Amino acid sequence: MNCKSILKMGDRLVIKQRGKEFTTNIDEVMDESNFSILQPFSNGKPIELEPGDEYKVTCIKGGGIHSFNAIVVRTDLSGRVKVTYLCFTSDYMHLQRRNAFRCPMSLDAEIRKKALGAQEPQEWLQVKTMDVSETGMRVRLGTRFTKGDLLECNLKVNRFGIYSTLSLMGVIVREQPLPGWPDQHVCGIAFGDISPAARNTLLKLVTLGQRKSLGK
């Protein structure tokens, strides 16, 4: 990721760690890896970002959703506003805004949150899709999964003569409560950086599903 080609002064960011989420704005983009943000606030109180802490960062712009990890380098108290300097780390996804047909379809899938930094990977969670598109899917998840979470996904396709397991990266971009299930909600997951082979499989799957639906 080249920060200077994506992030601009004033861009709004959502930063998240250990279930806590804050919003802030870009102060300056210094080079392809380093940028600074204004001190975030929550409920009117300033939030301290400690050097060495790593955060999930999401920036929504006209060209789509940019999701990546960044680590706090230092803070600067010399000006009127506290500024925090961060450095982009290796995980990055660019997600196009959804404009693809969603096909109702129940497929087996495995999902787990992507580990941050030196965290140990979590156990895979077995789920079933509610619908699938060329660019994402919708599933029912426990409330420990929230908007902005980076995910590893294994989607097991076994429809219309297509048999394949697709390994995909995704991010939760939408969530809504599930009536009658206080510990569950429905999450929309957008896939990022899809390989040409995986995209072709998804496109074929959804096209055949759409044809079947229209033929009924």
Buried (B, 14 or more C-beta within 10 A) or exposed (E): BEBBEBBBEEBEBBBBBEEEBBEBEBBEBEEEBBBBBBBBEEEEEEBEBEEEBBBBBBBBEEEBBBBBBBBBEEBEEEEEEBBBBBBBBEBBBBBBBBEBBBBEBEBBBBBBBBEBEEEEEEEEBEBEBBBBBBBBBBBBBEBEBBBBBBBBBBBBBEBEEEEBEBEBBBBBBBBEEBEEEEEBBBBBBBBBEBEEEBBEBBBBBBBBBEEEEEEE
